[in-house]
Amino acid sequence: MMTYFNLENKVALVTGASSGIGKHFAKLLAQQGAKVVLGARRKDKLDTVVSEIIDVGGTAMSVVLDVTDPQSISAAFDHIYSHYGVVQVLSNNAGISDSILALSTTEESWNSVIETNLTGGWRMAISMAKQCVENNVSGSIVNTASILGLRVSMGQSSYATSKAALIQLTRSLALELSRKNIRANALCPGYFLTELNEEYFQTDKGKKYIQSMPSQRLGQLNELDVPFLLLACEQAGSYMNGSVLVVDAGHSISNM
Amino acid sequence: MNIHFKNKTVFISGASSGFGLLITKKMAELGATLLLVDKQSDPLQKLSKQLEDDGTKVMALTCDVSNENDVSNTFDQFMEKFGRIDIAINNAGIINSMNRIADCPFDDFKKVIEVNLSGCFLCLKQQIKHMVPKKKGVILNVASVSGLIGSPFLGPYSASKHGVIGLTKTAAAEYGRKGLRVNAICPTFANTPMLDDIAKGKDEKFKEQLYANIPMQRLAQPEEVVNVMIMLCSEYNTYMNGAEIPVDGGLTAV
């Protein structure tokens, strides 16, 4: 079975790779043999992860990347191309949220969430796909959406909207890029324990929320490994395209 | 990540042809102990003998999944022999003769619902009953893209597969707390005997029409579907529950 997830010699780019799910995916891709490029705005945090990957025998480098800045993206792709070659696996993972009720949301807050989560993902996917087409190679785009792209919850209007739109973008790309041998799929995680939410889930409110979930526990990041690799790896999910894979222990099929 | 099913007891219905046959062989390769059922006795026993000769622990029983007594007796016998069911793949299914709804005989409709939906329900009941005390279990229902979208000429089949997805999500919601994971895989047509059935008497163009709307512009290879089934059932995939997983070349995305 190992060969299904083999990514040897493939270049994989992970955005939002300095923490949380992105950092986890970067390490996972390196374990499968990919040459991994970690992108985020802050290089110092990325370089810590890069050294962790290299220490265990993986291949990785960092690139400063702001998905809200087209110039930063084009510079990053040039840099990656000259060092590693064409990116064939893209994990679009950079994302932000601003938890605020709809009536209190400002233009600035709304725009920044949409700009990073949706437009940033779009810029990355298009840049990657263009390079694949120019070089006549196959590709796989895995967009990290969320169960909030399918359902809603209080104070998440901008985040939920951005993730729903990211899912529609995924489907549109799947349709248009399929004949160019590029697959695009979306992963919709439920609530996973990361350093970003650890504090909240230790509060009474957080603990109560966990108890209201069907499985009464948060996901551990390694529980995303198989679903993510299924979408990322050519040999595993060769016929999966435009799919929206929910990994949430049943959270989104019950009351949220 | 070394995916295998050593020390796992795996139930598969509709084991003697199509996806069922291929998943049975893969599971055997990966070390599973197999509990197989099929309505067709001869091919099932032949398969069972072959697997046993190759060193797989297997029990194969002829069973009509739409018959409650049959199903309950079958599971009693499996439990008596092996004492556990770790993974269940509800794969048995039939397809109706192609007709628009107004031209579809009611008997056809009833037959398809009985096997595909009632059969899934009856097997689920038994599986849940035996898995809950162990606080652990994986159930994968083989639905179809026809369970996600309408399928002209396949009204009964589409209705039955929509029903399977409803059962899947409800079972996931009801038993997630008890340690069960229940998911549905939704393939398109692949080159299996079911496809041959509906393509019977039709010209070569017919198969081409089946993938005219699929972005990848081809039907699935059965392997591409079965590989996904293997990964979904693996012990590394522990947080997916109540999910519908299309393996459809992009058909339901558009």
Interface residues (C-beta under 8 A of the other chain):
Chain A: M1 M2 Y4 F5 T170 R171 A174 L175 S178 R179 G190 P214 S215 Q216 G219 Q220 N222 E223 L224 D225 V226 P227 L230 Q235 A236 G237 S238 Y239 M240 N241 G242 S243 V244 L245 V246 V247 D248 A249 G250 S252 I253 S254
Chain B: M1 N2 I3 H4 L30 K169 A172 A173 G176 R177 R181 T188 P215 M216 Q217 A220 Q221 E224 V225 N227 V228 I230 M231 L232 S234 Y236 N237 T238 Y239 M240 N241 G242 A243 I245 P246 V247 D248 G249 G250 T252 A253 V254
